[in-house]
C-alpha cells in the first residue's frame, strides 16, 4: 500500500510509521473529520479467511468500547479491497511520543520511572479486564510514553484475533505474540485469562529495571522453554539499588501457576505502589527557621527588587483574563494531545506569577494556549482541504499581521497587552493554515518558549537599564564624577 493511498474513501495514508508481525502502521488523515489518525493495515494472515476477518471485527469493536486515558482509542475498523484478498485495517487515535522499546535503547529506567510506567499500564489493564478484554501482547513496543507519568497502551483486541486465526488455520493452539513476554499457559495453548497480562507485566517491569527480559535464549523455543521450567533471576542481583519489595512483586507476577500470581491488575498496582512508597519514605528533619525578612522604609527587599505594582488597569485585567482562560482551556481538553494540557497549565500559572512584575510578560505567555485552542477548534485552518489562492492570501496576511503585532508589543514600554493578544491569534491561525497536523503543535510549543524567553530577557534588560540610569543620578552626600 503506497503513499497517499485512501482507505475506505476516507483515510489518507500520509506516512509509514512502523512495521511488525501484525501489520504496518501509517500516520493518516481522516478526510471527513479532518484529524490525524494512526492506521494499522493488518497482515495477510487475516486476509484469506472470512470467519477470521469477522472475528477480528468483533474483537476490534469490543476494544473500541474501552474508555480510559491510558488506552489508545479505536475509531474505526474496515476492509480494503486487494487483489490478494480484502485487507483489514484499524483506525486508531494518533499518539505522539516514544514507545518504551525506544526509551529502553537509552538504558534501563530509574526505579521510580519504571514503577510509575508499570502502574500506568496496570491502570489500563484493570479497565480492560473489567470489560472482559485480555490484551495478550503486553510488551514495550505496544506502550507509548506520552508524558513523565502517562502512557498509552496500543493494540487491544488484535492479539486475540490473531491467536484465534492461527488456531483456525493451523488447527492448533499456536502461541501468537513475542516469546520474551508469553505466559506459560499461552505457550501451552491452554485457556488464558487476565493473569496472562500480569505475567507479561512482570516481564515488562523486569526489562524496565534491568534493560533485559527475565528469560533469554538463542531461539524462540529456548526462551519459551525457560518460561515453562526456569526460575527467573531476582532483579536485585542484576541491579543492587532495586528495593526487595519491588523484587518480590516481579517474582510473584512471574509465577508459573496463574493461581500464585496477583488476583488482578489493581492488586498488582497496589503492591507496586506500596513497594515504592516503602522504599522512598523520607527522613523527617527539623526545619530551621530562616532569617527574618529585612524591611527598608516599610517595604520588603523582594518588593523593591521586582517593583511589584498591583494597581488595576486595562492591560493587567487583559493579562489576568488570558491566564484564567489558559487554565480553563487545559481543564476543558480543547486540544486532544498529551502535552497541550500541561503546557496550558504551565503558561497560565507562569502568567499569574509574573503578572505583578510585568503585564507584558504575563500576556505574552497567558494568551498563547488560548489562541492555539481557538485555532484548533475553528474553521480557520487548511487541514488537508487543499490549497486555494484565497487561503494562501489569508495565511500570508495573517503572518504579516502577527509580525506587525509582535513589533508593536516589543516596542511598548509598559503596555502592549492588546498587541500580544492580536499577535497570538493571528500567529496561531497562520500556523494552522501553513503546516500539517504533525508539526503544528510542535511549532506552537517552540514559539511559546521563544516568546517567553525573549520577553523575560527584554524585561530584565529594561530593569537593569533603568536601575543603571538611577545609579548615575546625583546621590546624597556624593557628586557625579
JOQUIBEL-V527558 format. One record per residue. N is the residue number from 1. OMEGA is omega in degrees with one decimal (* if undefined). Layout:
BEGIN
n: [N/N]
omega: [OMEGA/OMEGA]
END
This chain:
BEGIN
n: [1/2/3/4/5/6/7/8/9/10/11/12/13/14/15/16/17/18/19/20/21/22/23/24/25/26/27/28/29/30/31/32/33/34/35/36/37/38/39/40/41/42/43/44/45/46/47/48/49/50/51/52/53/54/55/56/57/58/59/60/61/62/63/64/65/66/67/68/69/70/71/72/73/74/75/76/77/78/79/80/81/82/83/84/85/86/87/88/89/90/91/92/93/94/95/96/97/98/99/100/101/102/103/104/105/106/107/108/109/110/111/112/113/114/115/116/117/118/119/120/121/122/123/124/125/126/127/128/129/130/131/132/133/134/135/136/137/138/139/140/141/142/143/144/145/146/147/148/149/150/151/152/153/154/155/156/157/158/159/160/161/162/163/164/165/166/167/168/169/170/171/172/173/174/175/176/177/178/179/180/181/182/183/184/185/186/187/188/189/190/191/192/193/194/195/196/197/198/199/200/201/202/203/204/205/206/207/208/209/210/211/212/213/214/215/216/217/218/219/220/221/222/223/224/225/226/227/228/229/230/231/232/233/234/235/236/237/238/239/240/241/242/243/244/245/246/247/248/249/250/251/252/253/254/255/256/257/258/259/260/261/262/263/264/265/266/267/268/269/270/271/272/273/274/275/276/277/278/279/280/281/282/283/284/285/286/287/288/289/290/291/292/293/294/295/296/297/298/299/300/301/302/303/304/305/306/307/308/309/310/311/312/313/314/315/316/317/318/319/320/321/322/323/324/325/326/327/328/329/330/331/332/333/334/335/336/337/338/339/340/341/342/343/344/345/346/347/348/349/350/351/352/353/354/355/356/357/358/359/360/361/362/363/364/365/366/367/368/369/370/371/372/373/374/375/376/377/378/379/380/381/382/383/384/385/386/387/388/389/390/391/392/393/394/395/396/397/398/399/400/401/402/403/404/405/406/407/408/409/410/411/412/413/414/415/416/417/418/419/420/421/422/423/424/425/426/427/428/429/430/431/432/433/434/435/436/437/438/439/440/441/442/443/444/445/446/447/448/449/450/451/452/453/454/455/456/457/458/459/460/461/462/463/464/465/466/467/468/469/470/471/472/473/474/475/476/477/478/479/480/481]
omega: [-171.9/-180.0/177.4/174.7/-179.8/179.0/177.4/-177.8/-172.5/-171.5/-179.9/178.9/-173.8/-172.3/177.1/-177.0/-178.4/-179.3/179.4/-177.2/-177.4/178.9/-177.0/-178.4/178.7/163.2/-177.5/178.8/173.2/-174.5/-178.6/-178.4/177.2/177.6/177.6/-179.3/171.1/-177.7/176.6/175.4/-170.1/-173.4/-174.6/179.1/179.6/-168.5/-168.2/-176.0/-177.4/-179.8/177.0/179.0/178.2/178.1/178.1/179.1/179.1/-179.9/179.9/178.5/177.2/179.8/-179.9/179.2/178.8/-179.0/-177.2/-178.1/-177.3/178.9/177.6/-174.7/173.1/-177.4/-170.9/174.5/-177.9/177.8/178.3/178.8/-179.1/-179.7/-179.7/-177.6/-178.7/179.2/176.8/175.4/-176.8/179.0/-173.9/171.1/176.6/-175.7/176.9/-179.5/179.5/175.8/176.2/176.2/178.1/178.6/-177.1/175.8/177.0/179.7/-179.9/-179.4/171.2/-178.3/-178.7/-178.9/-179.9/-179.6/178.5/178.0/179.1/178.7/178.4/177.3/179.3/174.7/178.4/-179.7/177.6/179.5/-177.9/179.4/176.6/176.9/177.0/-177.6/174.9/-175.1/176.4/-177.3/176.6/179.0/-174.5/-177.0/177.3/-179.1/178.9/175.2/-176.3/179.8/-178.6/-178.8/-177.2/179.5/170.9/178.5/-175.0/167.1/172.2/175.0/-175.2/-177.4/180.0/178.6/179.9/179.2/-178.5/175.9/179.0/179.1/-178.1/-175.2/-175.2/-178.9/180.0/178.1/-176.5/-179.4/177.1/-179.3/179.8/-173.7/-175.4/-174.7/-177.0/175.6/179.2/-179.3/174.9/-179.6/-179.3/-178.6/-179.3/177.1/-177.6/174.4/-174.0/-177.7/172.4/176.1/179.4/174.9/177.6/176.7/175.3/176.5/-178.6/-178.1/175.9/-178.9/179.0/-175.8/-173.8/-177.2/179.6/-179.9/-176.4/-179.6/-178.7/-179.9/-177.0/-179.8/176.3/-179.1/177.9/179.0/-178.8/176.8/178.6/176.0/-175.9/-168.0/-173.7/176.1/-178.0/177.5/179.3/-177.3/-179.5/176.0/179.7/-178.1/-168.2/-173.7/178.8/-177.8/178.5/-179.6/176.6/176.5/-178.2/178.8/-178.8/-178.5/178.0/178.8/-177.4/177.2/-179.8/-179.4/180.0/-178.4/-179.0/178.0/176.5/-179.1/-178.9/-177.7/-179.9/179.9/178.3/178.2/179.6/179.0/178.3/179.9/178.0/178.3/179.4/179.0/-179.7/-177.6/-174.9/177.2/-178.2/174.7/-177.1/179.2/177.1/179.8/-179.9/179.0/179.6/178.8/179.8/179.4/179.8/-179.7/178.5/178.2/176.1/179.7/179.8/177.8/179.1/179.0/176.6/-174.2/-176.1/177.3/-177.1/178.1/-177.3/178.6/-176.8/174.4/-177.3/-178.8/-179.7/176.7/178.3/177.7/179.3/178.1/179.2/179.5/179.5/177.7/178.4/177.8/178.6/177.5/177.8/-178.9/-178.7/179.2/-179.1/176.5/-170.2/173.5/-175.9/-169.9/-169.3/-178.2/179.9/178.5/-179.9/177.9/179.8/179.5/179.5/179.5/178.7/177.7/178.9/-178.5/-175.9/-178.0/179.3/-178.0/-174.9/175.5/179.4/178.7/180.0/179.3/-176.7/-178.3/-174.4/-175.1/-178.5/179.8/178.9/179.7/179.2/179.3/178.6/-179.0/-179.3/-174.2/179.4/175.3/-180.0/178.8/-178.1/173.3/174.2/175.6/174.2/179.3/172.1/-175.2/-179.4/179.7/178.6/-179.5/179.5/-180.0/-179.2/-178.9/176.6/177.9/177.5/177.3/178.0/179.0/179.1/179.3/178.7/177.4/-180.0/179.9/-179.7/-177.2/179.3/-176.4/179.6/-178.7/-178.4/179.6/178.3/177.7/178.0/178.8/179.4/178.5/-175.3/-177.6/178.7/-178.8/-178.5/177.6/179.5/176.9/-178.2/173.8/-165.1/-170.9/175.2/-172.1/-174.9/-172.1/-171.9/-176.2/178.7/177.4/178.9/178.7/178.9/-179.4/179.5/179.3/-178.9/179.1/179.8/-179.4/-179.4/-178.7/176.3/179.9/-178.6/179.7/177.9/178.0/179.4/-179.3/179.4/-178.8/178.9/-178.9/177.0/177.3/178.3/-179.2/-179.6/179.5/179.3/178.4/-178.2/176.0/-179.3/177.8/-178.5/179.9/*]
END
